[in-house]
């Protein structure tokens, strides 16, 4: 079992994550889940701005898209 997980780690993790998201949508509704995600994203970027200013956000996106030129 350990070998299987090591070989397919991301497939397992993302499948479980997708299952959790589907269950959340089914149990609490799409709009509620969307609201929670938006608040979480706002808190994430708000804390980033508090710690490093807008330069921290720019650096985050610069690193996120680094090396992905078309």
VONUTOR-207147 format. One record per residue (C-alpha): residue in one letter; x, y, z. Coordinates in steps of 0.001 Angstrom, whole numbers, padded with zeros to 6 digits, always signed. Layout:
<nodes>
AXYZ
...
</nodes>
This chain:
<nodes>
X+000000+000000+000000
X+002857+002368+000839
X+004458+001744-002558
X+001161+002449-004309
X+000780+005755-002478
X+004360+006796-003225
X+003919+006049-006932
X+000519+007726-007201
X+000694+010313-004425
X-000799+013264-006316
X-003521+011209-007975
X-004648+009961-004564
X-004428+013370-002883
X-006299+015178-005656
X-008949+012464-005878
X-009621+012719-002142
X-009685+016519-002392
X-012188+016341-005266
X-014356+013940-003275
X-014334+016315-000291
X-015269+019267-002507
X-018134+017327-004111
X-019425+016301-000686
X-019223+019892+000557
X-021126+021153-002482
X-023768+018491-001938
X-024062+019049+001823
X-023812+022827+002192
X-024594+024077-001292
X-022593+025680-004057
X-023071+029311-003026
X-022095+028689+000584
X-018940+026866-000482
X-018099+029649-002936
X-018536+032239-000180
X-016221+030288+002149
X-013567+029975-000578
X-013744+033686-001398
X-013399+034646+002264
X-010431+032277+002634
X-008726+033796-000417
X-009364+037304+000918
X-007880+036392+004307
X-004858+034790+002609
X-004082+037884+000533
X-004941+040242+003388
X-002403+038546+005662
X+000129+038594+002843
X-000366+042350+002394
X-000146+042926+006161
X+003208+041137+006296
X+004883+042348+003103
X+002729+044961+001433
X+001622+044856-002171
X+005120+043796-003181
X+004499+040453-001461
X+001398+039895-003596
X+003288+040849-006755
X+006068+038448-005805
X+003516+035692-005130
X+002038+036007-008622
X+005461+036432-010202
X+006568+033144-008597
X+003268+031459-009436
X+003604+032172-013144
X+007407+032027-013394
X+008581+030034-016394
X+005123+029632-017897
X+005579+031762-020996
X+003538+030870-024056
</nodes>
